[in-house]
Amino acid sequence: MKKRLEETGRVETEILDLREVDLPMLEERFRNIENPSDRMADFQRRIAAADALVVVSPEYNHGYPAVLKNMFDHFLPEFRRKPIGIITVSAGSLGGIDCLGQLRHVTLWMGALPIPAAFPVTKVAESFDEEGRALDPSYERRSERFLEELLWFTEATVRQRQQENGAGG
Ligand SMILES: Cc1cc2nc3c(=O)[nH]c(=O)nc-3n(C[C@H](O)[C@H](O)[C@H](O)COP(=O)(O)O)c2cc1C
């Protein structure tokens, strides 16, 4: 997805890996932490600066992993009016549809804009080759649709913000 997004020439992307950020279990929201670690502060800067986010999440027990909720709970204003593309990954054949519903619910409540398009990945262990290429040809078409929708919402909200700031029209 990262490569595809970059190939459009319309956006710059970066991967934020929660394993690397290694947030502590929530005690305080970021804005109330007096001396956040460099890693935490850097993560906050990156999500705050992003025009949109793509969340890639495995489905765990028909929900999303606790580590992801822990991350959301550390932040709030960083997500406001930010388009969120949600990719869910599952071992089963439903593609993490419950995980998708829960992520939409929480991110919408946080003031973000989870996009209507979904990208569920079913039977993940059998769906990709060694290089990470999708074995199912329908992934190509589905990812195009998903990314186009994400870019539409991203560009629309960027334009709107530019207009509000008097820079775009
Ligand atoms: C604690 C746990 C719960 C899981 N629950 C589900 C589930 O409810 N539905 C499903 O399709 N797959 C489930 N899986 C399989 C994961 O979705 C699958 O392994 C995942 O997409 C790959 O991520 P992983 O590398 O973290 O295992 C579960 C896996 C774990 C470890």
PDBQT file of the ligand as one rigid body, heavy atoms in Angstrom, charges set to zero:
ROOT
HETATM    1  C1  LIG A 201      -4.963 -13.155  20.428  1.00  0.00    +0.000 C 
HETATM    2  C2  LIG A 201      -5.367 -13.439  18.992  1.00  0.00    +0.000 A 
HETATM    3  C3  LIG A 201      -6.704 -13.409  18.666  1.00  0.00    +0.000 A 
HETATM    4  C4  LIG A 201      -7.108 -13.626  17.342  1.00  0.00    +0.000 A 
HETATM    5  N1  LIG A 201      -8.428 -13.525  17.024  1.00  0.00    +0.000 NA
HETATM    6  C5  LIG A 201      -8.809 -13.663  15.744  1.00  0.00    +0.000 A 
HETATM    7  C6  LIG A 201     -10.179 -13.470  15.387  1.00  0.00    +0.000 A 
HETATM    8  O1  LIG A 201     -11.031 -13.166  16.192  1.00  0.00    +0.000 OA
HETATM    9  N2  LIG A 201     -10.529 -13.628  14.083  1.00  0.00    +0.000 N 
HETATM   10  C7  LIG A 201      -9.593 -13.948  13.125  1.00  0.00    +0.000 A 
HETATM   11  O2  LIG A 201      -9.977 -14.083  11.949  1.00  0.00    +0.000 OA
HETATM   12  N3  LIG A 201      -8.287 -14.111  13.420  1.00  0.00    +0.000 NA
HETATM   13  C8  LIG A 201      -7.878 -13.981  14.715  1.00  0.00    +0.000 A 
HETATM   14  N4  LIG A 201      -6.552 -14.115  15.038  1.00  0.00    +0.000 N 
HETATM   15  C9  LIG A 201      -5.595 -14.327  13.984  1.00  0.00    +0.000 C 
HETATM   16  C10 LIG A 201      -4.983 -12.985  13.548  1.00  0.00    +0.000 C 
HETATM   17  O3  LIG A 201      -5.947 -12.099  13.024  1.00  0.00    +0.000 OA
HETATM   18  C11 LIG A 201      -3.905 -13.230  12.525  1.00  0.00    +0.000 C 
HETATM   19  O4  LIG A 201      -2.941 -14.045  13.112  1.00  0.00    +0.000 OA
HETATM   20  C12 LIG A 201      -3.344 -11.887  12.222  1.00  0.00    +0.000 C 
HETATM   21  O5  LIG A 201      -4.090 -11.239  11.270  1.00  0.00    +0.000 OA
HETATM   22  C13 LIG A 201      -1.892 -11.848  11.946  1.00  0.00    +0.000 C 
HETATM   23  O6  LIG A 201      -1.405 -11.036  12.950  1.00  0.00    +0.000 OA
HETATM   24  P1  LIG A 201      -0.360 -11.560  14.041  1.00  0.00    +0.000 P 
HETATM   25  O7  LIG A 201       0.953 -11.505  13.290  1.00  0.00    +0.000 OA
HETATM   26  O8  LIG A 201      -0.441 -10.566  15.144  1.00  0.00    +0.000 OA
HETATM   27  O9  LIG A 201      -0.775 -12.937  14.416  1.00  0.00    +0.000 OA
HETATM   28  C14 LIG A 201      -6.143 -13.913  16.355  1.00  0.00    +0.000 A 
HETATM   29  C15 LIG A 201      -4.788 -13.968  16.706  1.00  0.00    +0.000 A 
HETATM   30  C16 LIG A 201      -4.400 -13.733  18.011  1.00  0.00    +0.000 A 
HETATM   31  C17 LIG A 201      -2.923 -13.769  18.354  1.00  0.00    +0.000 C 
ENDROOT
TORSDOF 0
